[in-house]
Amino acid sequence: MPQTPEPRRYFTSYTGVKLPFKLVNPLDAAEVENRNTYFLGYFDEAQRLTGFDKVVYGELELAHRYQYHADGALRQAEITDIDGDVSVLNYAEDGTPLAP
């Protein structure tokens, strides 16, 4: 799995179909203990989402890591699935997906 940047916050879910996803419904760290599923989000100094882990019954099910262009547009998304398979998606500064 990719390294996990700090700081991190907990959420119940995400919204959107376009990357990067947006995490919704924040949780306190203590609330996570009573949940079967939650999202652990990582943020940079500008409070941009740099990645998240989806945790189900204590196991990592999905991980996203994001990198951004200087203007704040998504540059790269690295997605690790439950089997550990990694997909990397790259984007131009205008948001256009780049060919693999």
Summary of the structure (lengths in Angstrom):
residues: 100
radius of gyration: 13.7
end to end distance: 20.7
largest distance: 42.4
contacts: 241
relative contact order: 0.18
helix: 4%
strand: 53%
